[in-house]
Amino acid sequence: MDDDGAGRAVLLLGPTGCGKSAHALRLAAELPVEIISVDSAQVYRGMDIGTAKPDAAERAIAPHHLIDIRDPEQTYSAGEFRSDALALVRAILARGRVPLLVGGTMLYFRALLHGLAEMPARDAELRARLDARAAREGWPALHAELATRDPESARRIHPNDAQRIQRALEILALSGAARSELWRESHDPPGAAIPFAAFVFEPGDRAALNDALALRFAAMLDAGLLAEVERLRARPALTAAHASVRAVGYRQLWAFCDGQIGWDDACRAAVAATRQLAKRQSTWMRSSLTAPARMQQSFDPQNSKCYERFRAAVFQWLRRTV
């Protein structure tokens, strides 16, 4: 790599299952990139199939970072991601290589680019009370409460997204302020002066993406996803309350293994949750998530010319001759 692209980083974000990783690996065959995973589930060891984690052959194409760095019983916050990712970006640039941050965890991208608001720590007792209420009333009822107290956050959270509803209500109870208000009050500036370019994948045919997500989940089942969940359930300290288990696909199959839901219903729920996740990710991308990036371009990964256009834009960003 020549010196013209020194000091520049590339963000590749898009909804789950849209082809980000495949495009990143194609780019890695042409540029000296190191890939930083921006995926809140791929950080966990033993969660490979359901997270579409890159396999050994794919990792051999380019170094991958922030994968398999936590046990499923542990937590990993957006703040930890931000600190780790910025340190990695600086180290990769120091090696004369290109940091390529790829994933769909929009909260991580937001933390990286916008900084972090000071949020109250998690409260196990309060969370247990919220879980008990949800068991009686259902998460949509708690979402309705959130809509009256923090309408902005409620608009961004699906009525069945238990983890995010719980956290938003927890913040309200502990701080007396809405999560959306605390985000706006953030005084933590974006990391250093690293120039980021954001390349956004947005499928033009939502129905086709939904069909592809159903096929991908079926392929994960064929690859042994249920056995992977059963291995996780065998870990004595791991419960359905852990953040890792709440990941899409794992949560539904865990409920099946617990006898809370039938097989067909679990599979339908997993596919529906995956589609809802993709929709939420697209919504986040359209809400000025990447505003501090120096350059932003959108591409339709369903277009046969997507890679060529994405490649040309990246080379332009790095000031290389295509």
Backbone bond lengths (Angstrom), bond angles and torsions (degrees), N, CA, C in turn:
res aa  C-N    CA-C-N  psi(-1)  N-CA   C-N-CA  omega(-1)  CA-C   N-CA-C  phi
1 M - - - 1.480 - - 1.528 109.32 -
2 D 1.358 115.66 137.72 1.452 117.07 179.19 1.520 110.47 -82.01
3 D 1.320 117.23 -178.65 1.457 121.34 -173.90 1.519 113.28 -80.51
4 D 1.367 117.59 -13.19 1.453 118.80 -173.13 1.513 112.63 -63.24
5 G 1.342 117.26 -33.16 1.455 120.00 -176.85 1.509 113.45 -92.47
6 A 1.327 117.82 7.49 1.456 120.86 -176.89 1.516 110.41 -62.16
7 G 1.327 115.74 138.14 1.446 120.59 176.01 1.502 115.20 84.21
8 R 1.324 119.46 8.24 1.454 122.02 -177.98 1.516 110.90 -113.11
9 A 1.315 115.43 143.08 1.457 121.48 -179.15 1.526 109.62 -123.58
10 V 1.333 114.95 155.63 1.465 121.85 -175.52 1.521 109.31 -120.99
11 L 1.328 116.77 130.56 1.457 122.59 173.17 1.522 108.51 -108.08
12 L 1.321 116.32 133.01 1.461 121.57 174.96 1.521 107.07 -126.08
13 L 1.322 116.04 110.35 1.454 120.15 -176.49 1.522 110.67 -129.36
14 G 1.328 114.62 152.41 1.455 120.16 179.90 1.508 109.80 177.93
15 P 1.334 117.43 171.90 1.460 120.58 -179.53 1.516 111.95 -67.38
16 T 1.311 115.13 158.09 1.457 121.12 -179.28 1.524 111.21 -57.40
17 G 1.327 115.62 141.01 1.452 120.98 174.52 1.514 115.91 76.31
18 C 1.348 118.43 12.67 1.468 119.03 -175.68 1.528 113.22 -93.62
19 G 1.345 118.03 -3.43 1.457 119.77 175.57 1.513 115.44 105.00
20 K 1.327 117.79 15.94 1.471 120.70 -178.27 1.525 111.78 -59.38
21 S 1.338 116.49 -48.00 1.467 119.87 -174.74 1.517 111.59 -63.96
22 A 1.337 116.74 -40.29 1.467 119.92 179.86 1.527 110.71 -62.69
23 H 1.320 117.07 -41.39 1.467 120.05 178.61 1.519 110.91 -68.02
24 A 1.330 117.01 -37.35 1.465 120.32 178.62 1.525 110.83 -63.23
25 L 1.322 116.92 -40.75 1.462 120.23 -179.64 1.526 111.24 -69.32
26 R 1.327 117.46 -35.25 1.471 119.47 175.35 1.522 109.88 -63.25
27 L 1.319 116.01 -40.98 1.462 119.58 178.89 1.526 110.89 -65.69
28 A 1.334 116.12 -35.09 1.465 120.40 -179.54 1.522 112.19 -64.96
29 A 1.327 116.66 -21.67 1.466 119.74 176.68 1.526 111.91 -75.17
30 E 1.333 117.05 -13.58 1.461 121.07 -176.90 1.522 113.70 -115.46
31 L 1.319 116.82 -20.69 1.459 120.98 -176.90 1.523 109.96 -129.41
32 P 1.323 118.01 151.54 1.469 120.99 178.31 1.530 110.84 -79.65
33 V 1.335 115.77 69.67 1.450 119.73 -177.05 1.520 110.85 -94.13
34 E 1.319 114.52 155.92 1.453 122.43 165.53 1.522 106.31 -123.25
35 I 1.327 116.20 130.60 1.454 121.41 -172.73 1.521 110.42 -93.78
36 I 1.323 115.43 129.30 1.456 122.23 174.20 1.520 107.30 -107.74
37 S 1.314 117.40 117.40 1.457 121.40 -178.99 1.527 110.01 -71.86
38 V 1.327 115.46 131.13 1.466 121.78 175.25 1.531 106.26 -113.70
39 D 1.326 114.71 66.62 1.459 121.79 -173.65 1.519 108.82 -141.68
40 S 1.320 116.34 117.47 1.463 120.86 -174.12 1.517 113.35 -72.29
41 A 1.326 118.93 -12.34 1.466 121.38 178.45 1.525 112.12 -99.06
42 Q 1.326 117.16 -29.72 1.464 119.46 -179.05 1.520 112.70 -70.90
43 V 1.315 117.88 -9.94 1.467 119.64 176.85 1.530 111.21 -69.20
44 Y 1.346 117.76 -18.26 1.462 120.40 -171.96 1.528 112.68 -92.31
45 R 1.327 114.96 132.45 1.456 121.10 175.37 1.530 109.94 -69.97
46 G 1.323 115.70 144.41 1.452 120.28 177.28 1.510 114.55 81.87
47 M 1.317 116.93 1.20 1.459 121.92 177.54 1.526 107.39 -116.75
48 D 1.310 115.24 81.65 1.457 121.19 -170.85 1.521 113.07 -105.75
49 I 1.328 116.32 -50.24 1.463 120.45 -173.45 1.518 110.90 -70.52
50 G 1.326 117.02 -50.41 1.454 120.78 -175.32 1.516 114.29 -70.52
51 T 1.317 117.78 -16.15 1.468 121.22 177.99 1.525 111.86 -99.22
52 A 1.337 117.11 -0.16 1.467 121.64 -175.88 1.520 110.78 54.19
53 K 1.318 115.18 40.96 1.462 121.24 -178.31 1.533 109.97 -65.55
54 P 1.316 119.13 138.85 1.466 119.93 178.22 1.522 111.55 -60.53
55 D 1.326 115.70 139.52 1.460 119.91 -179.25 1.532 110.31 -85.20
56 A 1.320 115.61 -177.76 1.465 120.16 -175.09 1.524 111.99 -61.43
57 A 1.333 117.02 -39.36 1.463 120.08 -179.68 1.525 110.87 -65.02
58 E 1.322 116.86 -40.60 1.462 120.32 179.40 1.529 111.16 -69.01
59 R 1.329 116.57 -37.18 1.462 119.12 179.10 1.519 111.25 -70.38
60 A 1.328 116.51 -21.59 1.467 119.41 178.11 1.524 111.71 -73.92
61 I 1.328 117.31 -19.77 1.470 120.46 179.90 1.518 110.66 -71.52
62 A 1.333 115.68 -37.54 1.467 120.90 179.58 1.512 108.72 -153.64
63 P 1.319 118.60 148.76 1.467 119.96 175.23 1.526 110.45 -60.32
64 H 1.336 116.48 138.64 1.456 122.61 176.73 1.533 109.10 -117.72
65 H 1.317 116.12 140.33 1.458 121.58 -178.61 1.526 110.94 -125.12
66 L 1.335 115.75 158.07 1.467 125.13 178.95 1.529 111.68 63.03
67 I 1.318 115.21 35.46 1.461 123.03 171.95 1.529 107.07 -120.24
68 D 1.348 116.52 136.91 1.473 121.79 178.59 1.536 112.04 58.40
69 I 1.323 116.11 48.31 1.471 119.17 -179.29 1.527 112.58 -110.64
70 R 1.324 117.76 -2.63 1.459 121.39 178.74 1.529 109.64 -138.96
71 D 1.349 116.04 148.98 1.457 120.61 167.62 1.523 108.32 -77.89
72 P 1.330 118.14 154.29 1.470 119.80 -176.06 1.522 114.32 -61.44
73 E 1.327 117.32 -22.37 1.462 120.18 178.42 1.526 112.62 -76.86
74 Q 1.321 116.94 -13.27 1.456 121.48 -175.48 1.528 111.06 -92.78
75 T 1.327 115.50 167.74 1.456 120.64 177.14 1.524 109.71 -108.65
76 Y 1.319 115.12 162.08 1.464 121.54 175.65 1.523 106.48 -149.42
77 S 1.305 115.85 115.29 1.459 120.69 -171.68 1.523 111.82 -96.15
78 A 1.325 114.44 167.04 1.464 120.16 175.43 1.527 110.47 -63.10
79 G 1.323 116.49 -33.70 1.462 119.53 177.23 1.515 112.20 -65.33
80 E 1.337 116.35 -41.94 1.465 119.86 176.97 1.516 110.41 -64.38
81 F 1.335 116.59 -41.19 1.463 118.94 177.57 1.524 110.49 -59.28
82 R 1.321 116.57 -47.59 1.461 120.18 -177.03 1.527 111.26 -57.80
83 S 1.329 115.64 -46.53 1.465 120.09 -179.59 1.526 110.60 -63.76
84 D 1.331 116.46 -46.16 1.463 120.67 -179.00 1.529 111.28 -65.08
85 A 1.328 116.31 -43.95 1.461 120.00 -176.28 1.524 111.32 -65.81
86 L 1.326 117.42 -42.92 1.461 119.45 179.46 1.528 111.82 -64.36
87 A 1.334 116.01 -39.11 1.465 119.01 177.19 1.528 110.90 -63.84
88 L 1.330 116.21 -40.89 1.466 120.39 179.00 1.522 111.33 -66.51
89 V 1.325 117.21 -42.71 1.463 120.45 179.21 1.528 110.06 -58.13
90 R 1.304 116.22 -45.65 1.469 119.38 -179.62 1.531 111.10 -64.09
91 A 1.334 116.57 -41.45 1.470 119.92 -179.76 1.522 111.42 -66.33
92 I 1.323 117.08 -40.36 1.466 120.79 179.52 1.524 110.37 -65.93
93 L 1.324 116.54 -43.07 1.464 119.53 177.52 1.525 110.62 -62.64
94 A 1.327 117.21 -37.46 1.463 120.63 179.57 1.520 111.25 -64.87
95 R 1.338 115.91 -26.97 1.474 119.92 177.14 1.523 112.09 -82.51
96 G 1.335 117.19 0.25 1.453 120.55 -179.65 1.509 113.43 77.54
97 R 1.335 116.61 22.51 1.461 121.33 -178.50 1.529 109.81 -115.03
98 V 1.329 115.94 175.56 1.467 121.75 -174.68 1.523 110.14 -105.12
99 P 1.324 118.82 119.63 1.456 120.44 173.71 1.531 110.04 -75.18
100 L 1.331 116.04 124.49 1.466 122.15 179.30 1.522 107.17 -120.21
101 L 1.325 116.39 106.53 1.459 121.53 -176.89 1.525 108.51 -96.42
102 V 1.333 115.99 117.91 1.457 121.29 -169.82 1.525 110.22 -127.28
103 G 1.319 116.64 130.63 1.456 118.15 175.10 1.508 113.53 165.45
104 G 1.334 114.31 -171.25 1.453 119.99 -176.91 1.513 114.31 -131.37
105 T 1.337 118.13 9.99 1.463 119.89 176.85 1.520 107.88 -85.21
106 M 1.327 114.70 95.01 1.459 120.26 -171.88 1.521 112.81 -66.12
107 L 1.333 117.43 -29.55 1.460 119.83 176.49 1.523 110.72 -61.14
108 Y 1.329 116.80 -36.88 1.464 120.56 178.30 1.532 110.74 -66.79
109 F 1.335 116.54 -44.26 1.463 119.48 177.54 1.532 110.08 -60.83
110 R 1.327 115.58 -41.97 1.462 118.87 -179.70 1.526 110.83 -63.47
111 A 1.328 116.43 -43.87 1.464 119.47 178.86 1.524 110.83 -61.43
112 L 1.317 116.48 -39.81 1.461 120.71 -178.83 1.526 111.69 -64.38
113 L 1.323 115.96 -43.73 1.455 120.30 -171.99 1.526 113.86 -90.70
114 H 1.327 116.52 -33.64 1.462 119.99 -174.17 1.525 113.07 -103.98
115 G 1.311 118.01 -10.42 1.447 119.81 -172.51 1.513 111.27 84.82
116 L 1.311 116.41 -175.74 1.464 121.51 -173.22 1.515 111.46 -122.43
117 A 1.306 114.19 140.19 1.458 119.79 170.11 1.527 108.75 -83.35
118 E 1.319 116.38 155.09 1.455 120.64 177.81 1.523 108.30 -82.90
119 M 1.321 116.57 110.87 1.456 122.27 -177.06 1.531 110.06 -108.72
120 P 1.342 116.82 149.21 1.467 118.72 176.59 1.516 111.59 -65.37
121 A 1.323 116.04 149.58 1.466 121.15 178.64 1.523 109.83 -67.49
122 R 1.328 115.54 157.60 1.455 120.46 179.12 1.525 110.37 -66.49
123 D 1.322 115.83 146.60 1.456 122.64 -177.62 1.525 108.41 -123.59
124 A 1.335 116.66 108.11 1.460 121.14 -173.83 1.528 111.96 -61.26
125 E 1.324 116.99 -39.88 1.470 120.13 -178.43 1.526 110.94 -66.70
126 L 1.318 116.76 -44.09 1.458 120.57 178.28 1.522 110.72 -63.46
127 R 1.324 117.02 -41.77 1.464 120.20 179.10 1.529 111.48 -62.89
128 A 1.312 116.21 -37.72 1.467 119.36 178.13 1.523 110.37 -63.70
129 R 1.338 116.78 -39.13 1.465 119.99 178.47 1.533 111.07 -66.17
130 L 1.329 116.35 -40.69 1.461 119.84 177.77 1.523 111.28 -65.46
131 D 1.338 117.00 -39.78 1.466 120.68 176.54 1.525 110.76 -61.82
132 A 1.333 116.02 -40.78 1.461 119.84 179.73 1.526 110.70 -64.83
133 R 1.320 116.38 -41.49 1.468 119.75 176.60 1.524 111.18 -62.11
134 A 1.336 115.35 -43.18 1.465 118.87 -179.61 1.520 111.25 -63.28
135 A 1.328 116.70 -35.82 1.458 119.89 178.10 1.529 111.12 -63.62
136 R 1.335 116.26 -33.69 1.465 120.46 179.75 1.533 112.32 -82.56
137 E 1.335 115.79 -43.46 1.459 120.44 -169.13 1.522 114.23 -106.00
138 G 1.342 116.24 -22.76 1.461 120.50 -175.14 1.521 111.29 93.03
139 W 1.336 116.20 146.35 1.468 120.69 -179.02 1.526 112.65 -63.60
140 P 1.357 120.57 -33.06 1.473 118.77 176.41 1.527 112.69 -58.59
141 A 1.336 117.06 -33.38 1.468 119.64 178.09 1.526 110.52 -67.14
142 L 1.330 116.98 -40.96 1.459 119.66 177.01 1.524 111.12 -67.95
143 H 1.340 116.02 -33.44 1.462 119.84 176.10 1.521 110.06 -64.36
144 A 1.329 117.21 -38.31 1.461 120.28 177.97 1.531 110.64 -62.96
145 E 1.328 116.81 -38.73 1.457 120.24 175.30 1.523 110.95 -62.95
146 L 1.329 115.65 -43.13 1.464 119.89 178.38 1.522 110.62 -60.59
147 A 1.324 117.21 -38.04 1.461 121.23 -178.58 1.520 111.91 -62.02
148 T 1.322 118.00 -30.14 1.464 120.70 178.50 1.522 111.64 -81.74
149 R 1.330 118.01 -27.34 1.461 121.51 -174.50 1.524 112.83 -99.61
150 D 1.322 117.58 -30.25 1.469 122.35 179.80 1.525 107.50 -145.26
151 P 1.341 117.07 73.59 1.476 120.39 -175.05 1.529 113.72 -57.45
152 E 1.328 116.71 -36.20 1.465 119.68 -177.43 1.528 111.19 -64.05
153 S 1.343 116.10 -45.06 1.462 118.63 177.87 1.524 110.68 -66.59
154 A 1.323 116.97 -40.45 1.466 120.47 -177.83 1.520 111.40 -60.91
155 R 1.332 117.16 -34.88 1.463 119.80 179.17 1.524 111.58 -65.20
156 R 1.318 117.19 -26.43 1.460 121.18 -177.65 1.533 112.75 -91.49
157 I 1.317 117.31 -7.94 1.461 121.53 -173.41 1.520 109.78 -115.75
158 H 1.314 116.59 130.54 1.470 120.75 177.94 1.527 109.84 -69.99
159 P 1.340 118.35 143.97 1.480 121.03 -178.22 1.522 115.06 -58.75
160 N 1.339 118.03 -16.51 1.466 120.65 178.41 1.525 113.10 -107.82
161 D 1.333 117.27 8.52 1.470 120.66 -179.28 1.529 108.39 -84.11
162 A 1.320 115.99 83.78 1.462 121.49 -171.97 1.522 112.85 -57.19
163 Q 1.318 117.42 -44.20 1.465 120.84 -174.50 1.522 111.68 -61.93
164 R 1.318 116.81 -45.17 1.467 119.93 -176.16 1.524 111.79 -77.03
165 I 1.330 117.35 -34.51 1.472 119.55 175.23 1.520 109.56 -62.52
166 Q 1.331 115.17 -46.44 1.459 120.04 -179.56 1.533 110.89 -58.87
167 R 1.326 117.06 -45.40 1.463 120.22 -177.89 1.527 110.76 -65.94
168 A 1.327 117.95 -40.56 1.462 120.21 -179.32 1.524 111.37 -64.55
169 L 1.334 116.64 -42.00 1.459 119.90 178.11 1.528 111.45 -69.58
170 E 1.335 116.04 -34.68 1.464 120.39 177.10 1.530 110.21 -62.70
171 I 1.322 117.11 -43.81 1.461 121.10 179.34 1.521 110.22 -62.41
172 L 1.330 116.89 -43.17 1.457 120.31 178.06 1.530 111.13 -59.16
173 A 1.340 115.68 -44.79 1.466 119.70 -177.00 1.526 112.01 -68.09
174 L 1.323 117.53 -37.86 1.460 120.50 -173.72 1.524 113.57 -86.09
175 S 1.343 116.68 -31.24 1.466 119.52 -174.60 1.524 113.13 -107.77
176 G 1.324 116.19 -20.54 1.453 119.28 -175.53 1.511 112.99 76.91
177 A 1.334 116.95 4.43 1.464 121.71 -179.40 1.517 109.53 -125.21
178 A 1.311 115.84 153.49 1.462 120.83 178.14 1.527 110.30 -72.69
179 R 1.327 115.26 147.29 1.462 120.29 178.17 1.528 110.32 -56.59
180 S 1.335 117.58 -41.31 1.461 121.26 -178.86 1.528 110.97 -63.04
181 E 1.334 117.44 -35.63 1.459 120.81 178.15 1.523 110.81 -66.77
182 L 1.322 116.42 -42.70 1.459 119.99 -179.81 1.522 111.28 -64.14
183 W 1.342 116.93 -37.63 1.453 119.28 177.54 1.527 110.62 -61.04
184 R 1.337 116.54 -41.97 1.467 119.36 -178.18 1.520 112.01 -68.07
185 E 1.325 116.17 -24.27 1.457 120.30 -178.65 1.528 112.70 -86.96
186 S 1.316 117.63 3.72 1.456 120.79 -178.44 1.520 111.06 -59.32
187 H 1.326 114.94 132.11 1.462 120.33 177.18 1.531 111.40 -115.21
188 D 1.325 115.67 9.03 1.464 119.81 -179.75 1.522 108.03 -84.00
189 P 1.322 119.43 112.00 1.462 120.60 -173.25 1.521 112.16 -73.25
190 P 1.335 117.94 158.51 1.454 121.11 175.01 1.527 111.08 -55.80
191 G 1.330 114.54 153.80 1.451 119.69 -172.45 1.510 114.58 -61.93
192 A 1.327 114.87 121.11 1.461 123.12 174.40 1.524 110.20 43.09
193 A 1.306 115.94 -143.34 1.463 120.02 177.78 1.518 109.18 -122.17
194 I 1.331 116.39 33.86 1.459 120.26 -177.70 1.520 109.20 -70.27
195 P 1.331 118.88 124.19 1.457 120.36 177.75 1.534 110.68 -75.73
196 F 1.317 116.74 120.59 1.455 122.68 176.04 1.525 109.38 -109.04
197 A 1.322 116.33 140.32 1.459 121.88 168.37 1.525 107.34 -114.49
198 A 1.321 116.65 134.51 1.465 121.12 -177.79 1.523 109.55 -106.51
199 F 1.316 115.60 121.33 1.458 121.98 176.58 1.524 107.32 -112.32
200 V 1.323 115.65 116.20 1.455 122.55 -169.71 1.524 109.86 -106.31
201 F 1.329 115.45 126.62 1.463 120.94 174.60 1.523 108.60 -97.04
202 E 1.315 116.54 119.85 1.456 121.78 -179.88 1.524 108.75 -131.55
203 P 1.347 117.82 102.16 1.472 120.27 -179.66 1.517 111.38 -59.96
204 G 1.331 116.14 133.25 1.452 120.34 -179.62 1.508 113.97 -77.82
205 D 1.324 116.94 -25.72 1.466 121.81 -178.06 1.524 108.45 -109.43
206 R 1.339 116.41 95.90 1.457 120.90 -177.54 1.526 111.84 -63.23
207 A 1.338 117.59 -37.65 1.461 120.47 -179.69 1.524 110.66 -63.33
208 A 1.327 116.41 -39.84 1.463 119.77 178.86 1.527 110.76 -65.73
209 L 1.337 117.19 -39.16 1.461 119.68 176.87 1.523 110.19 -63.80
210 N 1.325 117.82 -42.50 1.463 120.58 178.67 1.522 111.61 -59.92
211 D 1.325 116.41 -41.30 1.473 120.04 177.36 1.522 110.37 -64.09
212 A 1.330 115.82 -41.51 1.465 119.81 -179.84 1.521 111.59 -64.80
213 L 1.327 117.17 -36.08 1.460 120.50 179.40 1.530 110.88 -67.37
214 A 1.318 117.15 -36.77 1.466 120.30 176.82 1.525 110.30 -65.20
215 L 1.324 116.53 -42.40 1.466 120.51 178.69 1.532 110.68 -66.16
216 R 1.323 116.53 -37.57 1.466 119.29 179.72 1.527 110.93 -65.88
217 F 1.331 117.08 -40.31 1.460 118.84 178.63 1.529 110.45 -65.25
218 A 1.330 117.15 -39.73 1.464 120.08 177.04 1.529 110.32 -61.39
219 A 1.331 116.99 -39.20 1.465 120.35 178.16 1.525 110.97 -66.41
220 M 1.317 117.20 -36.06 1.468 120.71 176.93 1.529 110.75 -64.26
221 L 1.328 116.97 -39.86 1.460 120.07 176.96 1.523 110.25 -63.56
222 D 1.335 116.55 -42.69 1.468 120.21 178.42 1.527 110.99 -63.05
223 A 1.334 116.86 -30.82 1.466 121.19 -178.34 1.528 112.75 -80.95
224 G 1.344 117.20 -6.81 1.463 119.42 176.11 1.513 115.45 109.13
225 L 1.326 117.97 28.13 1.463 120.26 -177.45 1.528 111.75 -62.51
226 L 1.325 117.95 -40.24 1.464 119.57 -179.15 1.527 110.49 -61.76
227 A 1.323 116.92 -42.75 1.470 119.82 178.04 1.530 110.68 -63.06
228 E 1.327 116.85 -35.50 1.465 120.31 177.71 1.529 110.00 -63.52
229 V 1.329 116.94 -42.88 1.466 120.72 178.21 1.532 110.18 -64.84
230 E 1.322 116.85 -40.48 1.466 119.56 179.10 1.517 111.42 -63.38
231 R 1.333 117.61 -35.97 1.467 120.07 176.37 1.524 110.60 -66.01
232 L 1.308 116.71 -37.81 1.461 119.69 177.28 1.528 110.87 -65.36
233 R 1.332 117.03 -40.57 1.463 120.92 -179.64 1.530 111.82 -65.29
234 A 1.318 116.44 -22.07 1.466 120.42 179.82 1.525 112.08 -77.85
235 R 1.315 117.53 -8.71 1.465 120.79 178.56 1.529 107.72 -77.91
236 P 1.327 118.84 119.22 1.473 121.40 -170.92 1.521 114.55 -58.09
237 A 1.330 117.06 -35.05 1.466 119.51 -173.96 1.523 113.56 -90.71
238 L 1.318 117.79 -6.27 1.462 120.82 -174.86 1.525 110.42 -91.74
239 T 1.336 116.18 131.31 1.458 121.42 -179.50 1.521 110.36 -129.97
240 A 1.313 115.57 171.68 1.462 121.05 179.03 1.524 111.86 -65.87
241 A 1.322 117.37 -14.81 1.466 120.83 -179.10 1.525 112.70 -81.33
242 H 1.326 118.37 -14.74 1.465 120.49 -178.17 1.531 110.89 -71.13
243 A 1.311 115.44 147.38 1.466 120.79 -178.28 1.520 111.90 -58.85
244 S 1.313 117.42 -37.49 1.466 120.34 -178.70 1.522 111.35 -60.86
245 V 1.314 116.75 -42.71 1.469 121.36 -176.40 1.521 111.12 -72.36
246 R 1.318 117.00 -20.79 1.459 120.01 179.58 1.524 112.07 -78.14
247 A 1.305 118.33 -3.25 1.460 121.20 178.17 1.522 109.92 -61.30
248 V 1.317 115.29 146.96 1.461 121.23 -178.53 1.531 110.31 -57.50
249 G 1.316 115.82 134.66 1.459 121.89 -178.31 1.507 111.75 94.31
250 Y 1.308 116.81 -50.01 1.466 121.21 178.32 1.527 110.23 -68.15
251 R 1.312 116.61 -43.68 1.465 120.53 -177.73 1.524 110.90 -59.72
252 Q 1.332 117.07 -43.73 1.458 120.80 -176.74 1.531 111.87 -71.11
253 L 1.326 117.24 -40.11 1.469 119.47 179.49 1.524 111.15 -73.13
254 W 1.308 116.99 -30.92 1.471 120.58 174.69 1.533 109.22 -62.75
255 A 1.323 116.97 -43.90 1.466 120.93 178.28 1.530 110.72 -62.40
256 F 1.332 116.80 -36.82 1.467 119.79 175.91 1.521 110.36 -63.41
257 C 1.324 116.42 -46.26 1.468 119.84 -179.80 1.533 111.74 -63.09
258 D 1.321 116.41 -29.09 1.470 121.01 177.88 1.525 112.30 -81.13
259 G 1.333 117.07 -3.08 1.452 120.31 -179.30 1.516 114.41 77.91
260 Q 1.330 117.13 14.97 1.458 120.60 -178.16 1.525 112.61 -84.36
261 I 1.318 116.83 -16.67 1.457 121.78 -174.53 1.521 108.97 -153.08
262 G 1.326 117.21 149.59 1.457 120.87 178.24 1.515 111.97 -76.57
263 W 1.340 115.24 166.73 1.461 120.36 -176.13 1.526 112.31 -61.46
264 D 1.323 117.21 -50.89 1.466 119.57 -178.00 1.525 111.23 -62.06
265 D 1.330 116.30 -41.31 1.462 119.66 178.91 1.528 111.10 -65.51
266 A 1.338 116.75 -37.95 1.464 120.04 179.04 1.525 110.76 -63.76
267 C 1.322 116.43 -42.58 1.466 119.98 179.97 1.521 111.15 -66.52
268 R 1.332 116.20 -43.31 1.472 118.88 177.66 1.523 111.05 -62.49
269 A 1.329 116.26 -41.08 1.469 119.95 -179.99 1.521 110.89 -65.18
270 A 1.323 117.32 -38.34 1.466 120.51 -179.85 1.525 110.97 -65.59
271 V 1.328 116.65 -43.56 1.467 119.93 178.99 1.524 110.08 -65.17
272 A 1.343 116.67 -42.79 1.473 120.03 179.00 1.517 110.89 -62.11
273 A 1.335 117.10 -41.99 1.464 120.49 179.86 1.522 111.12 -65.82
274 T 1.327 117.31 -36.23 1.460 120.88 178.30 1.521 110.40 -65.54
275 R 1.331 116.17 -42.49 1.464 119.96 177.89 1.522 111.28 -64.78
276 Q 1.326 116.63 -39.50 1.467 120.13 177.85 1.527 110.50 -64.36
277 L 1.334 116.13 -39.53 1.462 120.13 177.29 1.524 110.56 -60.43
278 A 1.330 117.05 -46.57 1.464 120.44 -179.99 1.523 111.11 -60.05
279 K 1.329 116.30 -39.32 1.466 120.08 179.12 1.520 110.94 -65.91
280 R 1.351 116.79 -42.90 1.455 120.03 178.28 1.527 111.46 -62.67
281 Q 1.327 116.18 -41.08 1.460 119.86 179.68 1.524 111.21 -60.91
282 S 1.326 116.56 -42.61 1.464 120.32 178.63 1.521 111.12 -64.18
283 T 1.331 116.17 -38.59 1.466 119.82 178.02 1.515 110.87 -62.45
284 W 1.337 116.88 -44.04 1.467 121.11 178.98 1.530 110.79 -61.02
285 M 1.319 116.53 -40.66 1.465 119.38 -177.38 1.520 111.65 -65.44
286 R 1.330 116.18 -29.59 1.465 119.45 -179.56 1.518 113.00 -84.77
287 S 1.323 118.26 -1.63 1.460 120.40 -174.21 1.531 111.32 -105.37
288 S 1.331 116.88 46.01 1.472 124.12 177.37 1.518 112.94 55.35
289 L 1.334 115.52 31.15 1.461 120.74 179.55 1.520 111.68 -57.75
290 T 1.316 117.39 -39.63 1.466 121.37 -171.44 1.527 112.70 -99.75
291 A 1.324 117.26 17.71 1.464 120.20 -172.70 1.528 115.40 -49.58
292 P 1.338 120.82 -39.76 1.467 118.22 -178.93 1.529 114.31 -72.12
293 A 1.327 118.44 -10.03 1.464 119.52 179.79 1.524 109.98 -64.62
294 R 1.348 115.93 145.06 1.458 120.24 -176.44 1.538 111.65 -71.90
295 M 1.314 116.30 -23.76 1.457 120.47 -174.33 1.521 107.64 -148.55
296 Q 1.329 116.86 137.63 1.452 120.68 178.52 1.521 109.16 -136.13
297 Q 1.321 115.86 132.56 1.453 120.72 174.51 1.515 108.51 -141.42
298 S 1.329 115.76 147.83 1.462 121.43 179.74 1.520 109.77 -114.03
299 F 1.335 114.38 147.68 1.454 121.13 -179.10 1.526 109.10 -139.28
300 D 1.321 115.57 149.00 1.462 120.69 175.77 1.526 107.96 -97.66
301 P 1.344 118.23 108.37 1.466 119.70 -176.73 1.525 113.54 -67.64
302 Q 1.334 116.66 -11.56 1.463 119.84 176.93 1.525 111.73 -83.51
303 N 1.324 116.98 -8.95 1.458 121.42 178.35 1.529 109.68 -82.08
304 S 1.313 117.21 135.38 1.465 120.81 -176.56 1.527 112.58 -63.83
305 K 1.321 117.76 -19.56 1.461 121.56 -179.65 1.532 111.84 -96.75
306 C 1.325 117.01 9.34 1.467 119.51 -173.86 1.520 111.73 -58.30
307 Y 1.335 117.79 -49.21 1.455 117.98 -175.18 1.515 111.54 -62.79
308 E 1.329 117.67 -42.57 1.456 120.00 -179.11 1.525 111.08 -61.02
309 R 1.328 116.59 -40.43 1.466 120.20 180.00 1.524 111.14 -70.85
310 F 1.315 115.77 -41.81 1.463 120.05 177.56 1.522 110.33 -62.43
311 R 1.319 116.80 -45.89 1.458 121.77 179.60 1.522 111.12 -58.91
312 A 1.338 116.70 -46.91 1.460 120.48 -179.14 1.523 111.12 -61.04
313 A 1.328 116.70 -39.96 1.462 120.31 -179.81 1.522 111.29 -66.83
314 V 1.325 116.56 -40.55 1.463 119.77 178.73 1.524 110.14 -65.16
315 F 1.329 117.25 -45.16 1.462 119.56 179.68 1.535 110.31 -62.65
316 Q 1.329 116.76 -37.22 1.457 119.71 177.26 1.530 109.89 -63.76
317 W 1.318 116.88 -43.15 1.460 121.16 179.58 1.525 110.94 -60.73
318 L 1.315 116.16 -39.08 1.459 120.55 -179.52 1.537 112.87 -84.57
319 R 1.353 114.78 3.50 1.469 121.36 177.96 1.518 112.39 58.63
320 R 1.307 112.47 43.51 1.463 118.17 176.12 1.524 108.63 -108.01
321 T 1.308 116.31 161.31 1.449 122.04 176.35 1.512 108.71 -86.45
322 V 1.334 116.38 122.57 1.468 120.30 -179.02 1.513 108.52 -77.60
